[in-house]
Amino acid sequence: MSYIKAFLTMLLIMFGCCSQYSKKNNDSFDKQEQQPANIMKDRPQENLSPGTAKILSIIKELPDTTNIIKITVKSVLGYGMATRPIAPDTDMEVFLSEDLKARLSETDISEGQEVNLIISQEQGMQSEEVKWSVVNILQ
């Protein structure tokens, strides 16, 4: 009988500790989730796909032989759900598909010019690094 009481007491203590630990983790998770909402509070919400962002960028270097374009993010105009935040004045290299590279060469966009882009994040399985690719070029 004393073994049963001891076992039940141990279970109650373990469940009590686990629920307090879980509550602490949920509280910190809620605080982290609220931060991007505060950043975007003053900006109008756009219907962007998950993992995408609409940015105002400055073209630093246009692609010649590669499909990589170098940009500086001037400001973020909107985020899709589950998109990592991008800080203003961030230098980035973004991937450009063959179709968008051809479309870019047909425009009068030049280095140093401001361009609105919609970019998509691609995260590798083993790295924390997020790679970005251009989804659309807006003018």
Secondary structure as a PSIPRED ss2 file (coil, helix, strand):
# PSIPRED VFORMAT (PSIPRED V4.0)

   1 M C   1.000  0.000  0.000
   2 S H   0.000  1.000  0.000
   3 Y H   0.000  1.000  0.000
   4 I H   0.000  1.000  0.000
   5 K H   0.000  1.000  0.000
   6 A H   0.000  1.000  0.000
   7 F H   0.000  1.000  0.000
   8 L H   0.000  1.000  0.000
   9 T H   0.000  1.000  0.000
  10 M H   0.000  1.000  0.000
  11 L H   0.000  1.000  0.000
  12 L H   0.000  1.000  0.000
  13 I H   0.000  1.000  0.000
  14 M H   0.000  1.000  0.000
  15 F H   0.000  1.000  0.000
  16 G H   0.000  1.000  0.000
  17 C H   0.000  1.000  0.000
  18 C H   0.000  1.000  0.000
  19 S H   0.000  1.000  0.000
  20 Q H   0.000  1.000  0.000
  21 Y H   0.000  1.000  0.000
  22 S H   0.000  1.000  0.000
  23 K H   0.000  1.000  0.000
  24 K H   0.000  1.000  0.000
  25 N H   0.000  1.000  0.000
  26 N H   0.000  1.000  0.000
  27 D H   0.000  1.000  0.000
  28 S H   0.000  1.000  0.000
  29 F H   0.000  1.000  0.000
  30 D H   0.000  1.000  0.000
  31 K H   0.000  1.000  0.000
  32 Q H   0.000  1.000  0.000
  33 E H   0.000  1.000  0.000
  34 Q H   0.000  1.000  0.000
  35 Q H   0.000  1.000  0.000
  36 P H   0.000  1.000  0.000
  37 A H   0.000  1.000  0.000
  38 N H   0.000  1.000  0.000
  39 I H   0.000  1.000  0.000
  40 M C   1.000  0.000  0.000
  41 K C   1.000  0.000  0.000
  42 D C   1.000  0.000  0.000
  43 R C   1.000  0.000  0.000
  44 P C   1.000  0.000  0.000
  45 Q C   1.000  0.000  0.000
  46 E C   1.000  0.000  0.000
  47 N C   1.000  0.000  0.000
  48 L C   1.000  0.000  0.000
  49 S C   1.000  0.000  0.000
  50 P C   1.000  0.000  0.000
  51 G C   1.000  0.000  0.000
  52 T E   0.000  0.000  1.000
  53 A E   0.000  0.000  1.000
  54 K E   0.000  0.000  1.000
  55 I E   0.000  0.000  1.000
  56 L E   0.000  0.000  1.000
  57 S E   0.000  0.000  1.000
  58 I E   0.000  0.000  1.000
  59 I E   0.000  0.000  1.000
  60 K E   0.000  0.000  1.000
  61 E E   0.000  0.000  1.000
  62 L C   1.000  0.000  0.000
  63 P C   1.000  0.000  0.000
  64 D C   1.000  0.000  0.000
  65 T C   1.000  0.000  0.000
  66 T C   1.000  0.000  0.000
  67 N C   1.000  0.000  0.000
  68 I E   0.000  0.000  1.000
  69 I E   0.000  0.000  1.000
  70 K E   0.000  0.000  1.000
  71 I E   0.000  0.000  1.000
  72 T E   0.000  0.000  1.000
  73 V E   0.000  0.000  1.000
  74 K E   0.000  0.000  1.000
  75 S E   0.000  0.000  1.000
  76 V E   0.000  0.000  1.000
  77 L E   0.000  0.000  1.000
  78 G E   0.000  0.000  1.000
  79 Y E   0.000  0.000  1.000
  80 G C   1.000  0.000  0.000
  81 M C   1.000  0.000  0.000
  82 A C   1.000  0.000  0.000
  83 T C   1.000  0.000  0.000
  84 R C   1.000  0.000  0.000
  85 P C   1.000  0.000  0.000
  86 I C   1.000  0.000  0.000
  87 A C   1.000  0.000  0.000
  88 P C   1.000  0.000  0.000
  89 D C   1.000  0.000  0.000
  90 T E   0.000  0.000  1.000
  91 D E   0.000  0.000  1.000
  92 M E   0.000  0.000  1.000
  93 E E   0.000  0.000  1.000
  94 V E   0.000  0.000  1.000
  95 F E   0.000  0.000  1.000
  96 L C   1.000  0.000  0.000
  97 S C   1.000  0.000  0.000
  98 E H   0.000  1.000  0.000
  99 D H   0.000  1.000  0.000
 100 L H   0.000  1.000  0.000
 101 K H   0.000  1.000  0.000
 102 A H   0.000  1.000  0.000
 103 R H   0.000  1.000  0.000
 104 L H   0.000  1.000  0.000
 105 S H   0.000  1.000  0.000
 106 E C   1.000  0.000  0.000
 107 T C   1.000  0.000  0.000
 108 D C   1.000  0.000  0.000
 109 I C   1.000  0.000  0.000
 110 S C   1.000  0.000  0.000
 111 E C   1.000  0.000  0.000
 112 G C   1.000  0.000  0.000
 113 Q C   1.000  0.000  0.000
 114 E E   0.000  0.000  1.000
 115 V E   0.000  0.000  1.000
 116 N E   0.000  0.000  1.000
 117 L E   0.000  0.000  1.000
 118 I E   0.000  0.000  1.000
 119 I E   0.000  0.000  1.000
 120 S E   0.000  0.000  1.000
 121 Q E   0.000  0.000  1.000
 122 E E   0.000  0.000  1.000
 123 Q E   0.000  0.000  1.000
 124 G C   1.000  0.000  0.000
 125 M C   1.000  0.000  0.000
 126 Q C   1.000  0.000  0.000
 127 S C   1.000  0.000  0.000
 128 E C   1.000  0.000  0.000
 129 E C   1.000  0.000  0.000
 130 V E   0.000  0.000  1.000
 131 K E   0.000  0.000  1.000
 132 W E   0.000  0.000  1.000
 133 S E   0.000  0.000  1.000
 134 V E   0.000  0.000  1.000
 135 V E   0.000  0.000  1.000
 136 N E   0.000  0.000  1.000
 137 I E   0.000  0.000  1.000
 138 L E   0.000  0.000  1.000
 139 Q C   1.000  0.000  0.000
